[in-house]
Amino acid sequence: MLLKTFRWSFAVTAIGLALGVWYGGWTAFGVIAILAVLEISLSFDNAVVNAGILKTMSAFWQKIFLTVGVLIAVFGMRLAFPVVIVAVTARKSPFQAVDLALTDKDRYEQLVTDAHPAIAAFGGMFLLMIFLDFVFEDRDIKWLGWLERPLARLGKVDMLSVCIALIVLLITSMTFATHAHQHGGAHADKAQTVLVSGIAGLITYLVVGGLSGFFENRLEAEEEREQESSRSAVVLAGQAAFFMFLYLEVLDASFSFDGVIGAFAITNDIVLMALGLGIGAMYVRSLTVYLVRQGTLDDYVYLEHGAHYAIGALAVILMVTIQYQINEVVTGLVGVVLIGWSFWSSVRRNRAAAEADGVVGAADEAKVP
């Protein structure tokens, strides 16, 4: 099962590393390997959250996620996205941006770095909404009950997550503007960009998530009406799955922002970056499907909680990096610690449940004459 699920990841790794050696020797090999590990460590929580969504989708859409979705993730976000950012911010054509990436790597890195506040605001707001909607929902299974119970009660207030997200965005943009003004106003114009980008991230979440939920609700309603034709249910199922797929891609894009920006701390070579981050993205995809097919989220019930707390931490980190620099190691460790903690909590819960079942079983046997 493991080899079958990860076979394409292993193949892409071999091809990517071979291309790296051909392109830049063994130094490039090492850079690509480091970038792949960076991407996996930063995106493990992404795989857990994706698995929670993907397990509700059909085998067909899971396959689409692993094929078309990988092309979007690897070539779209890890290769094309930085080029598009440079083209927009520097007001150059895509061809000029590619030429700049290949011929003037330092200038290319600077342009992408300059665009970081807008990127971080968009991704931070999208991820923050995912986290807030999760913690404000009342769930049967609670990991940190002392925190999740009061948050679930607060979640009964309509649009609370949107209000909190907007408050965070306003504070971030105002702090950024004040800091820029105190230091000569060099980045004062970017405060407005941060505000607009953050609102765009919020709107994207509401639109994609809203459409997905709309078609899911319609599908459930159609399935309850036995007199309706099966065709309408099939059509709605396809529409719901499509928007869920779209939601997954936007989610993956938001997770990839910190990886793309963080990769520049290791290299500013767009080819090595695409190969390394692409290999990492492939493993994240395969891990997502593995978690779904193994039923890991059902066996370790707190994993999804840990992943969403990691998303919340990443959202905060992205918003903070608009003004301050945070090492990517810190970002990766926060996610790993939270998910590791939730996994261990799940293991302890399962052991306690097994021991309780054993005690009950022994008591029942004792009652038998």
N, C-alpha and C positions, 0 to 999 in steps of 0.2 A: 504493500500500500504506500509506504514511504517513498520507495524508489519510483513507483508509477506516478505519484503526484509531483515529485520534484525532478522528474527526468528532463523536462524542458529547461528548468533552472540550471541543472548541471551542464546541459549542452550549451546554453547561453554563456555560462561561466567559462567553459573551455574555449569557446569561440572568442569571447571578449578578451580573455587573457592572452590568447594567441595573437589577436589583432594588436593588442597593446605591445607585446614584444616586437612584432613586426614594425609597429609605428615608432616606438621610442626605446626599445631595448628593455633590459631587466628593471631599469629604474621606473619605466612606465608600468611594468608588471606590478611592482610594489605599490605604486600610486593607485592603480585601479583596484587592487585588493583592499587597500585602506578605505577607499571611497565606498566600496561595496559593503564593508562592515559598518561604516558610518551610516549608510542608508538603512541597513537592516536594524541597527540599534535605535535609530530615530523613529522608525516606522513600525516597530513591533506592535505598538498599541493600535496602529492603523489596521493591521491584520486582524486583530481581535474584534474591533468594531465592525470591520467589513464582514467578518464571518457571521456576526449577529444579524446582519442584514441579508447576506447572501443565502443563509440557510432557509429563508422564506421564499427563495426564488427557485424556479424549475431548473432541471439539469441543462436545458438548452441555454438559459441565460447565464448559468454558471460557466458554461463553455465560452459564451460570448465574452464574459468577464476575463477569462484567461487568454483569449485571442485578441479580439479587437481592443479590449481594455488594456492589455499589455502594450499594444502598439501606441495607444494614446499616452499611457504612463511613461514608457521608455522614450519614445521619439517625440511625443508632444510636450510633456512637462520637463523631461531631463535634457532635451536637446533643443527643441524649437522654442520653448518658453523663454529661456534667457535671451535668445536672439530677438524674439518679438519685443521683449522689454527694452533692449538696447535700441531697436528700430524706432520704438515709440518715443522713448525719452530723449534720444539724440536726434530724432526727426530724420532718420535715414531709411533707405529702402531695406527690405530683408536681405537682399544680395550684398548691400554695403555693410550691413551688420555682420553677416557671415564673414566677409572679407576682413572686417575689423577684428573679429574673434580669432581669425587664423594668422593675421599679420601684425596686429598691435594688441597683444593679449593684456598688457597692463591697462591700456585705455578701455578695453572691453570690460575688464574686471571693475574699473572705477565706475563705469556707467551703470553696471548691474548693481553695484554697492550703493550708488546714489539713488537708485530706484527702490532700495530696501524698505524705507518707511511706508511707501504705498503698498508694497507686496505684503509686508507684515501686518498692516492694518486690515487688508482684505482677508487674509488667511486667519488672522487672530480673531476677527469678529465671527467668521464662519464657524471656527472650532469652538469659540466661546458659546455660541448658540446651541451647538450640539451638546456641550457639557451642561448648560443650564436647563435645557429641556429634559435631559436625563435625570438630573438630581431633583427637579421640581415635580417629577411624576411619582405618584404613589405606587410602590411595587410590593408584591407579596414577599419577595426575598430581599432583605436588606443586609448590606455588608457592615457599614458603620452606622448602626441603628441610632446612636446618640446624635448623629448629624443628619441622617437621611429622614428621620421621622419629622422633625420640625421643618425641614426644607420641603417635604411633601405637603405639609399643611399650608405652607406659604404658596406652594404651586397652585393652589386652588384660586388664587387671584389671577384673573385674565390678563394675558400679555405681560406678565411680570418679567419673564426672561428677556423680552424685547426691551422693556424699560431699563433693566439692569445693564444690558449690553450697550444701549445708547448712552447711559451715564458713564460707563467705562470708556467709551469712545470719546465722549466730550472731555472727560478729565485728561485722557491721553493726549488729545490734540491741543488742548489749552496748555498743558504742561510743556509739550513740545514747542509750542509757539512762544511761551514765556522764556524757555531756555534759549531758544534761537535769538530772541530779542536782547537778552542779557549778554549774549556773545556776539553782538554786532549784526544780528538779523540775517546772517548768511543763509539760513534755512527757513526764514519766516514764511516764505511762499509755500513751503512744503507742508506747513501745518494744515492748510486748506486741502492739500492733496491727501493727507492722512485722513481727514474727516470724510472726504468724498469717497475714498477707497474703502474705508470702514463701512460706510453706508451701503456701498455696492456689495460688500461681502454679506451684510445683513439681508439685503434684498435678494441676493442670489440664494441664500439659505431658505428664506421664506417662500420664494417662487418654486424652487425645485422640490423642497420638502412638501410644500402645500399641494403641488400638482400630484406628487407621488401619493400623498395621503388621500387626496380627492379620488383618484382612480382606484385605490385600494378599498375605500369605503363603498364606492359604486359597485365594485366587484363583489364584495360581501353581500350587498343588498340584492344583486342579481342572482347570486347563488342561493339565497333564501327564497326566491320566487320560483317555484318549480314550474309555473306555467310559462315562464320566459324561455325563449329559444336558447339552446346551448351556445349558439354562435355569438350572441351578444356577450355572454360571459367570457368566451374565449378572446374576443376582441378587447374587452376591458382588462383581462388578465395580461394581455400583451402590452397594453398601454401602461398599466401599473408597473409591470416589470421594466419597461423602457425607462420610465422616470426614476425608478429605483436604481437602474443602471447609471443613469445620468447623475443621480445623487452620489453614487459611489465614486464616479469619476471626479466630481467637484471635491468630494471629501479627500480623495487621493491627492488632488492638486494642492489642496490646503496643507496637507501633511508634507508635500514635497518642497514647499517654499523654504523651510529652514534647512533642508538637506542641500538644496541648490545653492543657497547663500553660504552655508557652512562649508561647502566644497571648495570655495575660493580660498579658504584658509590652508588648503592642501595643494591646490593647483589652480591655475587660471587657463589651462589648456582645455578648450571646449571638447575636443575629441576624447581625452582621457576622462573628463567629467561625465560625458554621455555614456561611455563604456562602464565606468565604475558604478555610477548611480543607476544605470540601466540594469546591471547585474543584481544590484540590491533590490530594485523594484520587482524584478522577476521572482526573487525569493519571497518577498512579501506577498505577492500574488499567490504563489504556490502554497505558502503557509496558511493563507486565508482559506483556500479550498480544503487543505488538510484538516484544519480545525472544524470545518463544516462536516466533512465526511466521517471524521472520527467521533463526532458528537462531543467534542471537548468542552464546549460551552455549557452543555447540559450536565456533564460530569463535574465540572469545576465552575460552580454557579457564580462565584464572585469575580471571575476573570473579566467579565464584561464591565463590572463596576470599576475594577482597577484600571481598565483601559480608558474609561470615560474620565476618571480622575486624572489620568495622564494627559488626556486631551485638554482638560481644564488647565492643567499646569503648562502645557505647551502654548495654549492660547495666551495665558498671562505672560509667558516668556517672550512670545512674539511681540506683544504690545510693548513690553519693556525694552526690547531690542530696537524699537523705533528711535530711542534716545540713548540707550546704553548698550555696550557690547557684552554678550554673555557667551562663554565658551561652549562649543557644541557638545563637549564631553558632559557638561552639567545637564544640558537638555536631554541627552541620551540616558544618563544615569537616573534622572528623575522618573522617566517612563519605565525603565527597567525595574527600579525599586518598587514603584507602585504596583506594577503587574506581578512582580515576584511576591510581594506581600499578599496580594489578593489570591494568588495561586496557593500560597501556603495556608491562608485562611480557609480556602476551599478544601484542601487536603485534610485539615484538622476537622472541618465540618463533616466530611465524609467518614472519617474515622469515628467521630462521636456518634454519628448515625448508625454505623455498622455495629459499634459496641452496644448501643441501645437496642438494636434489633436482636443482638445475641442474648442480651439479658431477658428480653421479652420472650424469645424462643425457649430459653432455658426454663423460665417460669411456667410457660405453657406445658412443657414436657413434664415438669414436676407435678402438675395438676392431673395428669393422666394416671388413672389407677393401675 
